[in-house]
Amino acid sequence: MSRDIREFLTPSCTVLAVGEPTHLEPSIAWLRNELLAGLADHGFASIALETDRVAARLVDDYVRRGVGDLDTVMREGFSHGFGAFPANRQLVSWMRDHNENLPPQRRLAFHGFDAPLETMSAPSPRRYLEFARAYLDYDVDIAGLLGDDEQWSRTEAVLDPAASLGLTAEARQLRVIADDMCLEFHIRTPGLIAATSRDEWHTARMHLMAAVHLLRYHAKCARRIDERDRLTGMCATRDVCMAENLADIRVTEAARGATLVFAHNLHLQRNPGAMRMGEVTVDWFSAGAIFDAMYPDEYRFVVGSLGRSATIELGEPAPGTFESFLQSRTTGWGLSAPDVLPAGRIRTDINPMQGYFPLDQDILDRADAVLHVADGVAVTESVRAG
């Protein structure tokens, strides 16, 4: 076992993806903060989290430029409720303090790489299209095509394809308009940057990408096909959006340094992920798998693993499971190569409310390292005290 994550990197690594097996046990998020602090002096210039990319601009403005206040940033700069997590608040505070006396080019950047949606809800693309339209001064009327925002954002629009607007004639026209705006945006890029700034150009482009992602997702929600295929398409589309955002972030950060990425294992693993949704099981390739296929020498994946956790009422793993072997050789937490693990079986002492996805042979075969936490509560207390 090791606690130096640099032992598992390669010289060509530009994206170090650290996964967590559940969002509800905070220990790996606290360890992530420690890892970033150690990597900041070794070529890492940014972090990207599983949160809305557009909203995360508020966080980046705060940590790099001191704009805004911490409470507002945590409330409005995160999606999925992640702004309420103490580990994320500590990360943002630490990044602001770390950057304060550094020149702009050396300051750590904060990114979100998710689309502005949840798997079971997605808002209207209005604010994103209107932001991009205003930046381009693009003469097109979209209000009549959008209709009532609540019709897009209600849960029924995702759960019931008959209630979705994603494949209406109006939605199809909005997708054409968004595509035309993308073309116009790139045709005029030199002039736009000269007339505004590179930062404003990036912000507007980010909004336009978010609008495209939302329109794609709503279209998948509206497909009247087999439910398993519909849900699979939705999950896959979200991860495609995440992969596109991650690739775009890397273009932005390429000259400054590598990026630490943090998300659920399902969004970072190289093998297809699988998840039970209602009465069906869906499987799809993650954002990490897509990015790795496109840039195979740049991506390294560390799969997160948990032994026990009082927070989510997860007990000691049963003998013979992958987690049990890691548990027997881990004090606190540690990193190890996946190929040192013997053949094992998948732990079954879990329930859906814990949000825990156990290790299996497929995820281990395609991982570069395993980060195992023996006791979530103990590690969290140790890191916070340290």
Buried (B, 14 or more C-beta within 10 A) or exposed (E): BEBEBEEBBEEEBBBBBBBBBBBBBBBBBBBBBBBBBBBBEEBBBBBBBBBBBBBBBBBBBBBBEEEBEBEEBBEEBBBBEBBEBEBBBBBBBBBBEBBEEEEEEEBBBBBBBBBBBBBEBBBBBBBBBBBBBEBBEBEEEBEEBBBEEEBBBBEEBBEEBEBBBBBBEEBBEBBEBBEEBBEBBEEBEEEBBEEEEEEEBBBBBBBBBBBBBBBBBBBBBBBEEEEBEBBBBBBBBBBBBBBBBBBBBBEBBEEBBBBBBBBBBBBBBBBBBBBEBEEBEBEBBBBBBBBBEEBEEBBBBBBBBBBBBEBBEBEEBEEEBBBBBBBEEBEBBBBBBBEEBEEBBBBEBBEEEBBBBBBBBBBBEBBBBBBBBBBBBBBBEBBBEE
